[in-house]
Amino acid sequence: MLNKILSDLKQMGGINASSIASRDGLLVVSDMDSTSHAETFAAMSATMLGAAENATTELGKGIPDRVIVESDHGKLVAMGAGPKALLVILTEPDAGLGLILVEVEKATEKIKKIL
């Protein structure tokens, strides 16, 4: 079921890779070309999202909905998927985030129900 969620995201276009990881950075499932990169990707994404959550909580701003990192080569979006998991995607450089964020939000709700 988790693989289907990632497959559906990739089919919508604009998304190059995605993974679901535990909150402590262990890879659950991924739709990436390289398994070793997927494990590192999951660990670093969990660290990044956890750091953002700690920072905003300490500042009294609540928990962020997502973390977005933009570069010349694409965008990385990390979003919590309940207390146990997170969903991370990599987009193409010119991908618009509007529809992608809507679909990622729907995917995190499905992941919450499964995990």
C-alpha distances in whole Angstrom, upper triangle without the diagonal:
4,5,5,7,9,10,11,13,15,15,17,20,22,19,20,17,14,13,12,14,16,19,21,20,18,15,12,10,12,13,17,19,21,19,22,22,19,20,23,21,19,22,24,22,21,25,26,24,25,29,29,28,30,33,32,32,36,37,36,34,31,27,26,23,23,25,25,27,29,31,33,30,27,25,23,21,20,19,18,15,16,19,16,15,15,14,17,17,20,22,25,28,29,26,26,24,25,22,20,20,19,16,15,16,14,11,13,13,9,9,12,11,8,11
4,5,5,7,9,10,11,13,15,16,18,19,16,17,14,11,9,8,11,13,16,18,17,15,12,9,7,9,10,14,17,18,16,19,19,15,16,19,17,15,18,20,18,18,22,22,20,22,25,25,24,27,30,29,29,33,34,33,31,28,25,23,21,20,21,22,24,26,28,29,27,24,22,19,18,16,15,15,12,14,16,14,12,12,11,13,14,17,19,22,25,27,23,24,22,23,20,18,18,18,15,13,14,13,9,10,12,9,7,11,11,8,9
4,5,5,6,9,10,11,12,15,16,18,15,15,12,10,9,9,12,15,18,20,18,16,13,10,7,7,8,11,14,15,14,18,17,14,16,19,17,15,19,21,19,19,23,23,22,24,27,27,26,29,31,31,32,35,36,36,33,31,27,26,23,21,22,23,24,25,27,28,25,23,21,19,18,17,17,17,15,17,20,17,14,14,12,13,14,16,18,20,24,25,22,24,22,23,20,18,19,19,15,14,16,15,11,13,15,12,10,14,14,12,13
4,5,5,6,9,10,10,13,15,17,15,15,13,12,12,12,15,18,21,23,21,19,16,13,10,11,10,14,16,18,18,21,20,17,19,22,20,18,22,23,21,22,25,25,24,26,29,28,28,31,33,32,33,36,37,37,34,31,28,26,23,22,23,23,25,26,28,29,26,23,22,20,19,18,18,18,16,18,21,19,16,16,13,15,15,17,18,21,24,25,22,23,21,22,19,16,18,17,13,13,15,13,10,13,14,11,11,14,14,12,14
4,5,5,6,9,10,11,14,15,13,14,12,10,10,10,13,16,18,21,19,18,15,13,10,10,10,14,17,19,18,21,20,16,18,21,18,17,20,21,19,19,23,22,21,23,26,25,25,28,30,29,30,33,34,33,30,28,24,22,19,18,20,20,22,23,25,27,24,21,19,18,16,15,14,15,12,15,18,17,14,13,10,12,12,15,16,19,22,23,19,20,18,19,16,13,14,14,10,10,12,10,6,9,11,8,8,12,12,11,13
4,5,5,6,9,10,12,13,10,11,9,6,7,8,12,15,18,20,17,17,13,12,9,7,6,10,13,15,15,18,17,13,16,18,15,14,18,19,16,17,21,21,19,22,25,24,24,27,29,28,29,32,33,33,30,28,24,22,19,17,18,18,20,21,22,24,21,18,17,15,14,14,14,15,13,16,19,17,14,12,9,10,9,12,13,16,19,20,17,18,17,18,15,12,14,14,11,10,12,12,8,10,13,11,10,14,15,13,15
4,5,5,6,9,11,13,10,11,10,9,10,12,16,19,21,23,21,20,16,14,11,9,7,11,13,16,16,19,18,15,18,20,18,17,21,22,20,21,24,24,23,25,28,27,28,31,32,32,33,36,37,37,34,31,28,26,23,21,22,21,22,23,24,25,22,19,18,17,16,17,17,19,17,20,23,21,18,16,13,13,12,13,14,16,20,20,17,19,18,19,16,14,16,16,12,12,15,14,11,14,16,13,13,17,18,16,18
4,5,5,7,10,12,10,12,12,11,12,14,17,20,22,25,23,22,19,17,14,12,11,14,16,19,20,23,21,18,21,23,20,19,23,24,21,22,26,25,23,26,29,27,27,31,32,31,33,36,36,36,33,30,27,25,21,20,21,21,22,23,24,25,23,20,19,18,16,17,17,18,16,20,23,21,18,17,13,14,12,14,14,16,20,20,17,17,16,17,13,12,14,13,9,10,13,11,9,13,14,12,13,16,17,16,18
4,5,6,8,9,7,10,9,8,11,12,16,19,21,23,21,21,18,16,14,12,10,12,15,18,19,21,19,17,19,21,18,17,21,21,18,20,23,22,20,23,26,24,25,28,29,28,30,33,33,33,30,28,24,22,18,17,18,17,19,19,21,22,19,16,15,14,13,14,14,16,15,18,21,20,17,15,11,11,9,11,11,13,17,17,13,14,13,14,11,8,10,11,7,7,11,10,8,11,13,12,13,16,17,17,18
4,5,6,7,5,7,7,8,11,13,17,20,22,24,22,21,18,17,14,11,8,10,13,16,17,20,18,15,19,20,17,17,21,21,19,21,24,23,22,25,27,26,27,30,31,30,32,35,35,35,32,30,27,24,21,19,19,18,19,19,20,20,17,15,14,14,14,15,16,19,18,21,24,23,19,17,13,12,9,10,10,11,15,15,12,14,14,15,13,10,13,14,10,11,14,14,12,14,17,16,16,19,20,19,21
4,5,9,8,10,11,12,14,17,20,24,26,28,25,25,21,20,17,14,11,14,15,19,20,23,21,19,22,24,21,21,25,25,22,24,27,26,25,28,30,29,30,33,34,33,35,38,38,38,35,33,30,27,24,22,22,21,22,22,23,23,20,17,17,17,17,19,19,21,20,24,27,25,22,20,16,16,13,13,12,13,17,16,14,15,15,16,13,11,14,14,11,12,16,15,13,16,18,17,18,21,22,21,23
4,7,8,10,12,12,16,18,21,24,26,28,26,26,23,22,19,16,14,16,18,21,23,25,23,21,24,25,22,22,25,25,22,24,27,26,24,28,30,28,28,32,33,31,33,36,36,36,33,31,28,25,22,20,21,19,20,20,21,21,19,16,16,16,16,18,18,20,20,23,26,26,22,20,16,15,13,13,11,12,15,14,11,12,12,12,9,8,12,11,9,11,14,13,12,16,17,17,18,21,22,22,23
4,6,8,11,12,16,18,22,25,26,29,26,26,23,23,20,17,14,15,16,20,22,24,21,20,23,24,21,21,25,24,22,24,27,25,24,28,29,27,29,32,32,31,34,36,36,36,33,32,29,25,22,20,20,18,19,18,19,18,16,13,14,15,15,18,19,22,21,25,28,27,23,21,17,15,12,11,9,9,12,11,8,10,11,12,10,9,12,13,11,12,16,16,15,18,20,19,20,23,25,24,26
4,6,9,11,15,18,21,24,25,27,24,25,22,22,20,16,14,14,16,19,21,23,20,18,22,22,18,20,23,22,19,22,24,22,22,26,27,25,26,30,30,29,31,34,34,34,31,30,27,23,21,18,18,15,15,14,15,15,12,10,10,12,12,16,17,20,21,24,27,26,23,20,16,14,10,9,5,5,9,8,5,8,9,11,10,8,11,13,12,12,16,16,15,18,21,20,21,24,25,25,26
4,6,8,11,14,17,21,22,24,21,21,18,19,16,13,10,11,13,16,17,19,16,15,18,19,15,16,20,19,16,19,22,20,19,23,24,23,24,28,28,27,30,32,32,33,30,28,25,22,19,16,16,14,14,14,15,15,12,9,9,10,10,13,15,18,18,22,24,23,20,16,13,10,7,6,4,6,10,11,8,10,10,13,11,8,11,13,11,10,14,15,13,15,18,18,18,21,23,22,23
4,7,11,14,17,21,22,23,20,20,17,18,15,11,9,8,10,12,15,16,13,13,16,16,13,15,18,18,16,19,21,20,20,23,25,24,25,28,29,29,31,33,34,34,31,30,27,24,21,18,17,15,15,14,14,14,11,9,10,10,12,14,16,19,20,23,26,24,20,17,14,11,8,6,5,6,10,12,10,13,13,16,15,12,14,17,14,13,17,18,16,18,21,20,19,23,25,24,24
4,7,11,13,17,19,20,17,17,14,14,11,8,6,5,8,10,12,14,11,9,13,13,10,12,15,15,13,16,18,17,18,21,22,22,23,26,27,27,29,31,32,33,30,28,25,22,20,17,16,15,15,15,15,16,13,11,11,10,11,12,14,17,17,21,23,21,17,14,11,8,6,5,7,9,13,15,13,15,15,17,16,13,14,17,14,12,16,17,14,16,19,18,17,20,22,21,21
4,7,10,14,15,17,14,14,11,11,9,6,5,6,10,12,12,14,11,9,12,13,9,9,13,13,11,13,16,16,15,18,20,20,21,24,25,25,26,29,30,30,28,26,22,20,17,15,14,14,14,16,17,18,15,13,12,9,9,10,11,13,13,17,19,17,13,11,7,6,4,6,9,12,15,17,15,16,15,17,16,12,13,15,13,10,13,14,11,12,16,15,13,16,19,17,17
4,6,10,12,14,11,10,7,8,6,4,6,8,11,12,11,12,11,7,9,11,8,7,11,12,10,11,14,14,14,16,19,19,19,22,24,24,25,28,29,29,27,25,21,19,17,15,15,15,16,18,19,21,18,16,14,11,11,10,11,12,12,15,16,14,10,8,6,5,7,9,12,16,18,20,18,19,17,20,18,15,15,17,14,11,14,15,11,11,15,14,11,14,17,15,14
4,7,10,12,9,9,6,6,5,6,9,11,15,15,13,14,13,10,10,12,10,7,11,12,10,10,14,14,13,15,18,18,18,20,23,23,23,26,28,28,26,23,19,18,16,14,15,16,17,20,22,24,21,19,17,13,12,10,10,10,9,11,13,10,7,6,5,6,9,12,15,19,21,23,21,22,19,21,19,16,16,17,15,11,13,14,10,9,13,12,9,11,14,12,11
4,6,8,6,5,4,5,7,8,12,13,16,15,13,14,13,10,9,11,9,6,8,10,9,7,11,12,11,12,16,16,16,18,21,21,22,24,26,26,25,22,18,18,16,15,15,17,18,21,22,25,23,20,18,14,13,10,11,10,9,11,11,9,6,5,7,8,11,14,18,21,23,26,23,24,21,23,22,19,18,20,18,14,16,17,13,12,15,14,11,12,15,13,11
4,5,5,5,6,7,10,12,15,17,20,19,16,16,16,13,11,13,12,8,9,12,10,8,11,13,12,11,15,16,15,17,20,20,20,23,25,25,24,21,17,17,17,15,16,18,20,23,25,28,26,23,21,17,16,12,12,10,9,10,9,6,4,6,9,11,15,18,21,24,26,29,26,27,24,26,25,22,20,22,20,17,17,18,15,13,15,15,11,12,14,13,10
4,5,7,10,10,13,15,18,19,22,21,19,18,18,15,13,14,13,9,9,11,9,6,8,11,9,8,12,13,12,13,16,17,17,19,21,21,20,18,14,15,15,14,14,17,18,22,24,27,26,23,21,17,15,11,11,8,9,9,7,6,5,6,10,12,15,18,21,25,27,29,27,27,24,25,25,22,20,22,21,17,17,19,16,13,16,16,13,12,16,15,12
4,6,9,11,14,16,19,20,22,20,18,17,17,14,12,12,12,9,7,10,10,6,8,11,10,9,12,14,13,14,17,18,18,20,22,23,22,20,17,17,18,16,16,19,20,23,25,28,27,25,22,18,17,14,14,12,13,13,11,9,8,10,13,14,17,20,23,27,28,31,29,29,26,28,28,25,23,25,24,20,20,22,20,17,19,20,16,16,19,18,15
4,6,9,12,13,16,16,19,17,14,13,13,11,8,9,9,5,4,7,7,5,7,10,10,10,12,15,15,16,18,20,20,22,24,25,24,22,18,18,18,16,15,17,18,21,22,25,23,22,19,16,15,12,13,12,13,14,13,10,9,9,11,11,15,17,20,23,25,28,26,27,24,27,26,23,22,24,22,19,20,21,19,16,19,19,16,16,20,18,15
4,6,9,11,15,15,17,15,12,12,12,10,7,9,10,6,6,10,10,8,11,14,14,13,16,18,18,19,22,23,23,25,28,28,27,25,21,21,21,19,18,20,20,23,25,27,25,23,21,18,17,14,15,14,14,15,14,11,9,10,12,13,16,18,21,25,27,29,27,29,26,28,28,24,23,25,23,20,21,22,19,17,20,19,15,16,19,17,14
4,6,7,11,12,14,12,9,10,10,7,6,9,9,6,7,11,10,10,13,15,15,15,18,20,20,21,24,25,25,27,30,30,29,26,22,22,21,19,18,20,20,22,24,26,23,21,20,16,16,14,15,14,14,15,15,12,10,10,10,11,13,15,19,22,24,27,25,26,24,26,25,22,21,23,21,18,19,20,17,16,18,18,14,16,18,16,14
4,7,11,12,15,14,11,13,13,10,9,12,12,9,11,14,13,12,15,17,16,17,20,21,21,23,26,26,26,29,31,31,29,27,23,22,21,19,20,21,22,24,26,28,25,23,21,18,17,15,15,14,12,14,14,11,9,10,10,12,14,17,20,23,26,28,26,27,24,26,25,21,21,22,20,17,18,18,15,14,16,15,11,13,15,12,11
4,7,9,12,12,10,12,12,9,9,13,12,9,13,15,14,14,17,18,18,19,22,23,23,25,27,28,28,31,33,33,31,28,25,23,21,19,20,21,21,23,25,26,23,21,20,17,16,15,15,15,13,16,17,14,11,11,10,11,12,15,18,21,24,26,23,25,23,25,23,19,20,21,18,15,18,17,14,14,16,14,11,14,16,13,12
4,6,9,9,8,11,10,7,9,12,10,9,12,14,13,14,17,18,17,20,22,22,23,26,27,28,29,31,33,33,31,29,25,23,21,19,19,19,19,21,22,23,20,18,17,14,14,14,15,16,15,18,19,16,13,12,10,9,10,12,14,17,20,22,20,22,20,23,21,17,18,20,17,14,17,17,14,14,17,16,13,16,18,16,15
4,7,9,9,12,11,8,11,14,12,12,15,16,15,17,20,20,20,22,24,24,25,28,29,30,31,34,35,35,33,31,27,25,22,20,20,19,19,20,21,22,18,16,16,14,15,15,16,18,17,20,22,19,16,14,11,10,9,10,13,15,18,20,18,20,19,21,19,16,18,19,16,14,18,17,14,15,18,17,15,18,20,18,18
4,6,7,10,8,6,10,12,10,11,14,15,14,17,19,19,20,22,24,24,26,28,29,30,32,34,35,36,33,32,28,26,24,21,20,19,18,19,19,20,16,15,15,13,15,15,17,19,19,22,24,21,18,16,13,11,10,10,12,14,17,19,18,20,20,22,21,17,19,21,18,16,20,20,17,18,21,20,18,21,23,21,21
4,7,9,8,8,12,13,12,14,17,17,17,20,22,22,23,25,27,27,29,31,32,33,35,37,38,39,37,35,31,29,27,24,23,22,21,21,20,20,17,16,17,16,18,19,21,23,23,26,27,25,21,19,17,15,13,12,14,15,18,20,19,23,22,25,24,20,22,25,22,20,23,24,21,22,25,24,22,25,27,24,24
4,6,5,6,9,10,10,12,14,15,16,18,20,21,22,24,25,26,28,30,31,32,34,36,37,38,36,35,31,29,28,24,23,22,21,21,21,21,18,18,18,17,19,19,21,23,23,26,27,24,21,19,17,15,14,14,16,17,20,23,22,25,24,27,26,23,24,27,24,22,25,26,22,23,26,25,22,25,27,25,24
4,5,5,6,9,10,10,13,14,15,17,19,20,21,22,24,26,27,29,30,32,33,35,36,37,36,34,30,28,27,24,23,23,22,23,23,24,20,20,20,18,19,19,21,22,21,24,24,21,18,18,16,15,15,15,18,20,22,25,24,27,26,29,27,24,25,27,24,22,25,25,22,22,25,24,21,24,25,23,22
4,5,5,7,9,10,11,13,14,16,17,18,20,21,23,25,26,27,29,31,32,33,35,37,35,33,30,28,27,24,23,23,21,23,22,23,20,20,20,18,20,19,21,22,23,25,25,22,19,18,17,16,16,16,19,21,23,26,25,28,27,30,29,25,26,29,26,24,26,27,24,24,27,26,23,25,28,25,24
4,5,5,6,8,10,10,12,14,15,16,18,20,21,22,24,25,27,28,30,31,33,34,33,31,28,26,25,22,20,19,18,19,18,20,16,16,16,14,16,16,19,20,21,24,24,21,18,17,16,13,13,13,16,17,19,23,22,25,24,27,26,23,23,26,24,21,24,25,22,22,25,25,22,24,27,25,23
4,6,5,6,9,10,10,12,14,15,16,18,20,21,22,24,25,27,28,30,31,33,31,29,25,24,22,19,18,18,17,19,19,21,17,16,16,13,15,14,16,17,18,20,21,18,15,14,12,10,11,11,15,17,19,22,21,23,22,25,24,20,21,23,21,18,21,22,19,18,22,21,18,21,23,21,20
4,5,5,6,9,10,11,13,14,16,17,18,20,21,23,24,26,27,29,31,32,30,28,25,23,23,20,19,19,19,21,21,23,20,19,18,15,16,15,17,17,18,20,20,17,14,13,13,12,14,14,18,20,22,26,24,26,25,27,27,23,23,25,23,20,22,24,20,19,23,22,19,21,23,21,19
4,5,5,6,8,10,11,12,14,15,16,18,20,21,22,24,26,27,29,30,29,27,24,23,22,19,17,18,16,19,19,21,18,18,17,14,15,14,17,18,19,21,21,18,16,14,14,12,14,14,17,20,21,24,24,26,24,27,27,23,23,26,24,21,23,25,22,21,24,24,21,23,26,24,22
4,6,5,6,9,10,10,12,14,15,16,18,20,21,23,24,26,27,29,27,25,22,20,19,16,14,14,13,15,16,18,16,14,13,10,12,11,14,15,16,19,19,17,14,12,11,9,10,10,14,16,18,21,20,22,20,23,23,19,19,22,21,17,20,22,19,18,21,21,19,20,23,22,20
4,6,5,6,9,10,11,12,14,15,16,18,20,21,22,24,26,27,25,23,20,18,18,15,14,15,15,17,18,21,19,17,15,12,12,10,12,12,13,16,16,13,10,9,9,8,10,12,16,19,20,23,22,23,21,23,23,19,19,21,20,16,18,20,17,15,19,19,16,17,20,19,17
4,6,5,6,9,10,11,12,14,15,16,18,20,21,22,25,26,25,23,20,19,19,16,15,16,16,19,20,22,20,19,17,14,14,12,14,14,15,17,16,14,12,11,12,11,13,15,18,21,23,26,24,26,23,26,26,22,22,24,23,19,21,23,20,18,21,22,18,19,22,21,18
4,5,5,6,9,10,10,12,14,15,16,18,20,21,23,24,23,22,19,17,18,15,12,13,12,15,16,19,18,17,15,11,12,10,13,14,16,18,18,16,14,12,12,10,13,13,17,19,20,23,22,24,21,24,25,21,20,23,23,19,21,23,21,19,22,23,20,21,24,23,21
4,5,5,6,8,10,11,12,14,15,17,18,20,21,23,21,19,16,14,14,11,9,11,10,14,15,19,17,15,13,9,9,7,9,11,13,15,15,14,11,9,9,7,10,11,14,18,19,21,20,21,18,21,22,18,17,20,19,15,17,19,17,15,19,20,17,18,21,21,19
4,5,5,6,8,10,10,12,14,15,16,18,20,21,20,18,14,13,14,12,11,13,13,17,19,22,21,19,16,12,11,8,9,9,11,13,12,11,9,7,9,9,12,14,18,21,22,25,23,23,21,23,23,20,18,21,20,16,17,20,17,15,18,19,16,16,20,19,17
4,6,5,6,9,10,10,12,14,15,16,18,20,19,18,15,14,15,13,11,14,13,17,19,22,21,20,17,14,13,10,12,12,15,16,15,14,12,11,13,12,15,16,20,23,23,26,25,25,22,25,26,22,21,23,23,19,20,23,21,18,21,23,19,20,23,23,20
4,5,5,6,9,10,11,12,14,15,17,19,17,16,13,12,13,10,8,10,10,14,16,19,19,17,14,11,11,8,11,11,15,16,16,16,14,11,12,11,13,14,17,20,20,23,22,22,19,22,23,20,18,21,21,18,18,22,20,17,21,22,20,20,24,24,21
4,5,5,6,9,10,11,12,14,15,17,15,13,10,9,10,8,6,10,11,15,17,21,20,18,15,11,10,7,8,8,11,13,13,13,11,9,10,10,13,15,17,21,21,23,21,21,18,20,21,18,16,19,19,15,15,19,17,14,17,19,17,17,21,21,19
4,5,5,6,9,10,11,12,14,15,14,13,10,10,12,11,10,13,14,18,21,24,24,21,18,15,13,10,10,9,13,13,12,12,11,10,13,13,16,18,21,24,25,27,25,25,22,24,25,22,19,22,22,18,18,21,20,16,19,21,18,17,21,21,19
4,5,5,6,9,10,11,12,14,14,13,11,11,13,12,10,13,14,17,19,23,23,21,18,15,14,12,13,13,16,17,15,16,15,14,16,15,18,19,22,25,25,27,26,26,23,25,26,23,21,24,24,21,20,24,22,19,22,24,22,21,25,25,23
4,5,5,6,8,10,11,12,11,10,8,7,10,9,7,11,12,15,18,22,22,20,17,14,13,10,11,11,15,16,15,17,15,13,15,14,17,18,20,23,23,25,23,23,20,22,23,21,18,21,22,18,18,22,21,18,20,23,21,20,24,25,23
4,6,5,6,9,10,11,9,8,5,6,9,9,9,13,15,18,21,25,25,23,19,16,14,11,11,10,13,13,12,14,14,12,15,15,18,20,22,26,26,27,26,25,21,22,24,22,19,21,22,18,17,21,20,17,19,22,19,18,22,23,21
4,6,5,6,9,10,10,9,8,10,13,13,12,16,17,21,23,27,27,25,22,19,17,15,14,13,17,16,14,16,16,15,18,18,21,23,25,29,28,30,29,28,25,26,28,25,22,25,26,22,21,24,24,20,22,25,23,21,25,26,23
4,5,5,6,9,9,9,9,10,13,13,12,15,16,19,22,26,26,25,21,19,17,15,16,15,19,19,18,19,19,18,20,19,22,23,25,28,27,29,28,27,24,25,28,25,22,25,26,23,22,26,25,22,24,27,25,24,27,28,26
4,5,5,6,5,6,6,7,11,12,11,14,16,19,23,26,27,25,21,19,17,15,15,14,18,18,17,19,19,17,19,19,22,23,25,28,27,29,27,26,22,23,26,24,21,23,24,22,20,24,24,21,22,26,24,22,26,28,25
4,5,5,6,5,6,9,12,14,14,18,20,23,26,30,30,28,24,22,19,17,16,15,18,17,16,18,19,18,20,21,24,26,28,31,30,32,30,29,25,26,28,26,23,24,26,23,21,24,25,21,22,26,24,22,25,27,24
4,5,8,8,10,12,16,17,16,20,21,24,27,31,32,29,26,24,22,20,19,18,21,20,19,21,22,21,23,24,26,28,30,33,32,34,32,31,28,29,31,29,26,28,29,26,25,28,28,25,26,29,27,25,29,30,28
4,6,8,10,12,15,16,16,19,21,23,26,30,31,29,26,24,22,20,20,19,23,22,21,24,24,22,24,24,27,28,30,32,31,33,31,30,27,27,30,28,25,27,29,26,25,28,29,25,27,30,29,27,30,32,30
4,6,9,11,15,16,17,20,22,25,28,32,33,30,27,25,23,21,19,19,22,21,20,23,23,22,24,25,27,29,31,33,33,34,32,30,27,27,29,28,25,26,28,26,24,27,28,24,25,29,28,25,29,31,29
4,7,8,11,13,14,17,19,22,26,29,30,27,24,22,20,18,17,16,19,19,19,22,22,20,22,22,24,26,27,30,30,30,29,27,23,23,26,25,21,23,25,23,20,24,25,22,23,26,25,23,27,29,27
4,6,9,12,13,17,19,23,26,30,30,27,24,21,19,16,15,14,16,15,15,18,18,17,19,20,23,25,27,30,30,30,28,26,23,23,25,23,20,21,23,21,18,21,22,19,20,23,22,20,23,25,23
4,7,9,11,14,17,20,24,27,27,25,21,18,15,13,11,10,13,12,12,15,15,14,16,17,19,22,23,27,27,28,26,24,21,21,22,21,17,19,20,17,15,18,19,16,17,20,19,17,20,22,20
4,5,7,11,14,17,20,24,24,21,17,15,12,10,9,9,12,13,14,16,15,13,14,14,17,19,20,23,23,24,22,20,17,17,19,18,14,16,18,15,13,17,17,14,16,19,18,17,20,22,21
4,7,10,14,16,20,23,23,20,16,14,10,9,6,7,10,11,13,15,14,11,12,13,14,17,18,21,22,22,20,18,14,15,16,14,11,12,14,11,9,13,14,11,13,16,15,14,18,20,19
4,7,10,13,17,20,19,16,12,10,7,6,5,7,10,12,14,15,13,10,10,10,11,13,15,18,18,19,17,16,12,13,15,13,9,12,13,10,10,13,13,11,14,16,15,15,19,20,19
4,7,10,13,17,17,14,10,8,6,5,7,9,13,15,16,17,14,11,11,9,11,12,14,17,17,18,16,16,12,15,16,14,11,14,15,12,13,16,16,14,17,19,18,18,22,23,21
4,6,10,13,13,11,7,6,5,7,9,12,15,18,19,20,17,13,12,10,10,10,11,13,13,14,13,13,10,13,15,12,10,14,15,12,13,17,17,15,19,21,20,20,24,24,24
4,7,10,11,9,6,5,7,9,12,15,18,21,22,22,19,15,14,11,11,10,10,12,11,14,13,13,12,15,17,14,13,17,18,15,17,20,19,18,22,24,22,23,27,27,26
4,7,8,6,4,6,9,12,15,18,21,24,25,25,22,19,17,13,12,10,9,10,8,11,11,12,11,14,17,14,14,18,19,17,19,22,21,21,24,26,25,26,29,29,29
4,5,5,6,9,12,15,18,21,24,27,28,28,25,21,19,16,14,11,10,10,8,10,12,13,14,17,19,17,17,21,21,19,22,25,24,24,27,28,27,29,32,32,31
4,6,8,11,15,18,21,25,27,30,32,31,28,24,22,18,16,12,11,10,6,9,11,14,15,18,20,18,19,23,23,21,24,27,26,26,30,31,30,32,35,34,34
4,7,10,13,16,20,23,25,29,30,29,26,22,20,16,13,10,9,7,5,9,11,13,14,18,19,17,18,22,21,20,23,25,24,24,28,29,27,30,33,32,32
4,7,10,13,17,20,22,26,27,27,23,19,17,13,10,7,5,5,4,7,8,10,11,15,16,13,14,18,18,16,19,21,20,21,24,25,24,26,29,29,29
4,6,10,13,17,19,22,24,24,20,16,14,10,8,6,5,7,6,9,8,10,9,13,14,11,12,15,15,13,16,19,18,18,21,22,21,23,26,26,26
4,7,10,13,16,19,21,20,17,13,11,7,6,5,6,9,10,12,11,12,10,14,15,11,11,15,15,12,14,17,16,15,19,20,19,20,24,23,23
4,7,10,12,16,18,17,14,10,8,6,5,7,8,12,13,14,12,12,9,12,13,10,9,12,12,9,11,14,13,12,16,17,16,17,21,21,20
4,7,9,13,14,14,11,7,6,4,7,9,12,15,16,18,16,16,13,15,15,12,10,13,13,9,11,14,12,10,14,16,14,15,18,18,17
4,6,9,11,12,9,6,5,6,9,12,14,18,19,20,17,17,13,15,15,12,10,12,12,8,8,11,10,8,11,13,11,12,15,16,15
4,6,8,8,6,4,6,9,12,15,18,21,23,24,21,21,17,18,18,15,13,14,14,10,9,12,11,7,10,12,10,9,13,14,12
4,7,7,5,5,6,10,13,16,19,22,24,25,22,22,18,19,18,16,13,14,13,10,9,10,8,5,7,8,6,5,9,10,9
4,6,6,7,10,13,16,20,22,26,28,29,26,25,22,22,21,19,16,17,16,13,11,12,11,8,8,10,8,5,9,10,8
4,6,8,12,15,18,22,25,28,30,31,29,28,24,25,24,22,20,20,20,16,15,16,15,11,12,13,11,8,11,12,9
4,7,11,14,17,21,24,27,29,31,28,28,25,26,25,22,20,21,20,17,16,17,14,11,12,13,10,8,11,11,7
4,7,10,14,17,20,24,26,27,25,25,22,23,22,19,17,18,17,13,13,14,12,9,11,11,8,8,11,10,8
4,7,10,14,16,20,22,24,21,21,18,19,19,16,14,16,14,11,11,13,10,8,11,12,9,9,13,13,11
4,7,10,13,17,19,21,18,18,15,17,16,13,11,13,12,8,9,11,8,7,10,11,8,10,14,13,12
4,7,10,14,16,18,15,16,14,16,15,12,11,14,12,9,11,13,11,10,14,14,12,14,17,17,16
4,6,10,12,14,12,13,11,14,13,10,10,13,11,8,12,13,11,12,15,16,14,17,19,19,19
4,7,9,12,10,12,11,14,14,11,12,15,14,11,15,17,15,15,19,19,18,20,23,22,22
4,6,8,6,9,9,12,12,9,11,14,13,12,15,17,16,17,20,20,20,22,25,25,25
4,6,5,9,10,14,14,11,14,17,16,15,18,20,19,20,24,24,23,26,28,28,28
4,6,9,11,14,15,13,15,18,18,17,20,22,21,23,26,27,26,28,31,31,31
4,6,9,12,13,12,14,17,17,17,20,22,22,23,26,27,27,29,32,32,32
4,6,9,10,8,11,14,13,14,17,18,18,20,22,23,23,26,28,28,29
4,6,7,7,9,11,12,13,15,17,18,19,21,23,23,25,27,28,29
4,6,5,6,8,10,10,12,14,15,16,18,20,20,22,24,25,26
4,5,6,7,9,10,11,13,15,16,17,19,20,22,24,25,26
4,5,5,6,9,10,11,12,14,16,17,18,20,22,23,24
4,5,5,6,9,10,10,12,14,15,16,18,20,21,22
4,5,5,6,9,10,10,12,14,15,16,19,20,21
4,6,5,6,9,10,11,13,15,16,17,19,20
4,5,5,6,9,10,11,12,14,16,17,18
4,5,5,6,9,10,10,12,14,15,16
4,5,5,7,9,10,11,13,15,15
4,5,5,7,9,10,11,13,15
4,5,5,6,9,10,11,12
4,5,5,6,9,10,10
4,5,5,7,9,10
4,5,5,6,9
4,5,5,6
4,6,5
4,6
4
